[in-house]
Amino acid sequence: MARAAEAASTLRFVYPYAPGSGGDVLIRLLAEDMQAALGVAAIVESKTGADGRIGVREVMRAEPDGNTLLYTPFGTMVLFPSVFKDLGYDPFKDFKPVTQVATFDFGLATGPMTKVRTLAELIDWLKQNPAASNVAVPGLGTLPQLLPLKLAIETGTRIDAIAYRGTTPALTAVMGGQVALVCAPLGDLVAQARAGTITLLAASGKSRDPLVPEVPTFIEQGFSVSGSGWYAIFAPAGTPDARIAALNKPLVAAIHGDAFKARAQSVWLNPTGTTAAELAAIQKADFELWAPVFKAANLPAR
């Protein structure tokens, strides 16, 4: 009985990737805030494996009492149905949205291979150099792969993705002139862009990222390419709506706090904090935006 009571008084956030990222930093800060707000122990557990699917499935199978929550980047809940044949969960049927935590934009940059300075110049270069039109990305089935593909489809050009294990080796390939382009989270590209070793051509937000306002968007340069990443919290399907609401209120209050905002911006994330309904709408809209891109680009599920 003591163990059962202890379990019920513990709020557990499952993060399906390795610790150490900017997103991981934020959930640990949120856990501290929730512990203070609710008067219960709040812990963060990294459950890695199968590209994040192991952690997601663990939360899916958890008791729907609101004590075990999934904290995840958007890919697992938006892109993965198009990436994997045997996903093992349904992002829409097996989970209930709680709140979006933060968003982040992506950047498209180039280096010495192209020597272009604008997106318009890049399109001309792509048309003249189709065999060399490639982009280094930190993983396939991700927005860094899909954003350039969407640009290629719109402009009638070709951009082939080359997957690297993270942004650092992808950047190295572009700076060394082995690859034409790199697409990655915008914050990962800022230091090299400001140092002049790469040229940031476009950012993926609908408007300029307030943390990197010097980078124009695809949209303002005349291309209908946009898409932002996000981190969010989900509960297992069957969790009572009243419990979702009780969790949402202190989470959103913490996300809107000055300390959280400062920490988020230090790792190039823009804090949001939404209602559960708003997150559900965001998830649905993003799925409907990107699933057709997978099909148009003939990207087979793995």
Secondary structure, DSSP 8 states (H G I E B T S, - for coil): -HHHHHHHTEEEEEESS-TTSHHHHHHHHHHHHHHHHHSSEEEEEE---GGGHHHHHHHHHS-SSSSEEEEEETHHHHTHHHH-S--SS-TTTSEEEEEEEEEE-EEEEE-TTT---SHHHHHHHHHH-GGG-EEEESSSSSHHHHHHHHHHHHHT---EEEE-SSHHHHHHHHHTTSSSEEEEEHHHHHHHHHHTSSEEEEE-SSS--TTSTTS-BTGGGT------EEEEEEEETT--HHHHHHHHHHHHHHHTSHHHHHHHHHTT-EE----HHHHHHHHHHHHHHHHHHHHHTT----
